[in-house]
Amino acid sequence: MDPQPIFSLKRTASAGRRNIGGRAIKVLATPMLVFCRANKDRVTPKKGPEKAIIQAANPDDHVFEVTADSVKISGFTVKDASYGIKLYRANYCNISNNLALNNRKGVYLHRSSNNMITNNTVNSNKYGISLWQGSDNNTLVNNVVSSNE
């Protein structure tokens, strides 16, 4: 099953629940500087994660909370949040080429299986990459996880 696009963000101060192309995603953070392009199966920033920065407006919020299957998040910096990228009951997702910095949990999976977590840099978080209850058959490859508590 190919991942579907999440959304295309431009500078905005809005947050809340979004349902894009039949894929629900809850955006609790205020996007600071994101310029993305989306095609059929992915969302990628035009300039890479160092330019596509999403910071939580409130450190108790999440940046991305994915609750749908087959979502791809690639090429973002997610920072200063409770969860940088959280998958909850989300399967067959692809989380790749992201930077997760200064979050309580950088990348967190709960009851989420058969996901690909690849080529991410996860550092200076309390917890780097966490897999919790019912998160089975996930693949983690070429991630750099350092300086987490």
C-alpha distance (Angstrom), angle and dihedral (degrees) to the residues before:
residue distance angle dihedral
M1 . . .
D2 3.84 . .
P3 3.81 118.9 .
Q4 3.80 115.3 -106.2
P5 3.81 126.4 -139.0
I6 3.77 117.6 -89.1
F7 3.79 101.7 -156.7
S8 3.77 142.7 -59.3
L9 3.78 111.4 -110.6
K10 3.73 128.1 -161.7
R11 3.80 125.1 175.8
T12 3.79 105.1 -51.3
A13 3.77 139.9 149.5
S14 3.77 95.6 -153.6
A15 3.76 124.7 109.0
G16 3.78 134.2 175.5
R17 3.77 139.3 89.5
R18 3.78 118.1 -23.8
N19 3.77 128.6 -172.3
I20 3.76 108.8 -165.0
G21 3.78 121.6 178.7
G22 3.78 91.6 -17.0
R23 3.82 91.5 -54.2
A24 3.80 114.1 114.6
I25 3.77 118.8 -146.7
K26 3.76 127.6 170.0
V27 3.81 113.0 -141.5
L28 3.78 108.4 -165.5
A29 3.78 98.3 164.8
T30 3.76 127.8 76.6
P31 3.81 108.4 -114.4
M32 3.79 109.1 -126.5
L33 3.76 105.9 -173.3
V34 3.76 118.5 -5.9
F35 3.78 128.5 148.2
C36 3.80 110.1 175.8
R37 3.73 138.7 169.7
A38 3.76 122.7 -154.3
N39 3.75 130.5 -159.6
K40 3.77 130.9 174.5
D41 3.79 98.9 -61.0
R42 3.80 111.4 15.2
V43 3.77 150.1 33.0
T44 3.79 116.2 -135.4
P45 3.79 130.0 171.9
K46 3.78 115.2 -121.5
K47 3.80 93.9 -128.6
G48 3.81 104.3 30.4
P49 3.81 133.1 -107.1
E50 3.81 95.1 -54.9
K51 3.83 88.2 64.1
A52 3.82 99.7 32.6
I53 3.79 99.7 70.2
I54 3.78 123.2 168.3
Q55 3.79 114.5 -174.7
A56 3.79 124.1 -175.5
A57 3.79 112.5 -111.6
N58 3.80 86.9 -146.9
P59 3.84 119.6 31.0
D60 3.83 89.0 -137.4
D61 3.83 91.5 62.3
H62 3.81 130.4 83.7
V63 3.78 123.7 -116.8
F64 3.83 96.0 -149.9
E65 3.79 124.0 11.1
V66 3.80 110.2 -179.9
T67 3.80 117.8 -164.9
A68 3.83 99.1 162.5
D69 3.80 132.2 79.4
S70 3.82 125.9 -109.3
V71 3.80 98.8 23.3
K72 3.79 122.4 150.0
I73 3.80 123.5 -154.3
S74 3.78 112.6 -176.2
G75 3.78 137.7 162.6
F76 3.82 103.5 14.1
T77 3.77 136.6 126.1
V78 3.81 109.5 -138.0
K79 3.77 116.3 -171.9
D80 3.79 150.5 160.6
A81 3.81 96.3 25.0
S82 3.77 141.4 116.9
Y83 3.83 88.1 -112.8
G84 3.80 122.6 13.3
I85 3.82 94.0 -164.8
K86 3.80 119.1 1.6
L87 3.79 124.4 -175.8
Y88 3.80 114.1 -166.7
R89 3.81 117.3 -179.0
A90 3.80 86.9 -20.2
N91 3.80 118.0 139.7
Y92 3.82 135.2 -174.0
C93 3.81 92.5 20.2
N94 3.79 126.5 148.8
I95 3.80 119.3 -141.0
S96 3.80 108.8 -178.6
N97 3.79 144.8 152.9
N98 3.80 94.9 10.1
L99 3.80 132.6 136.8
A100 3.82 115.8 -138.3
L101 3.80 111.0 -168.8
N102 3.79 136.0 171.8
N103 3.81 96.5 -4.3
R104 3.78 128.1 134.7
K105 3.82 87.1 -123.3
G106 3.79 117.8 15.2
V107 3.82 100.4 -164.0
Y108 3.81 117.5 1.8
L109 3.81 130.1 -177.6
H110 3.80 122.7 -170.5
R111 3.81 120.5 178.3
S112 3.80 87.5 -15.9
S113 3.80 121.6 132.7
N114 3.80 142.1 -178.9
N115 3.81 93.9 25.7
M116 3.82 128.7 147.3
I117 3.81 115.5 -133.7
T118 3.81 105.8 -177.6
N119 3.80 142.0 159.6
N120 3.80 95.8 -1.5
T121 3.79 126.4 144.8
V122 3.79 110.7 -141.1
N123 3.78 115.7 179.4
S124 3.78 144.7 142.7
N125 3.81 92.1 27.3
K126 3.80 126.3 124.6
Y127 3.84 88.8 -120.1
G128 3.81 120.9 18.2
I129 3.82 111.4 -159.3
S130 3.81 115.8 -7.2
L131 3.81 128.7 -171.8
W132 3.80 114.2 -168.7
Q133 3.80 139.6 -179.5
G134 3.76 114.6 -20.2
S135 3.80 95.7 2.8
D136 3.80 99.9 136.2
N137 3.81 137.0 161.6
N138 3.80 94.9 16.9
T139 3.80 119.6 154.3
L140 3.81 119.9 -139.2
V141 3.81 114.8 -174.2
N142 3.82 134.7 166.5
N143 3.80 96.5 -7.4
V144 3.80 119.5 152.6
V145 3.79 108.5 -141.7
S146 3.82 115.0 177.4
S147 3.80 145.1 141.4
N148 3.81 92.9 24.6
E149 3.78 118.5 138.9
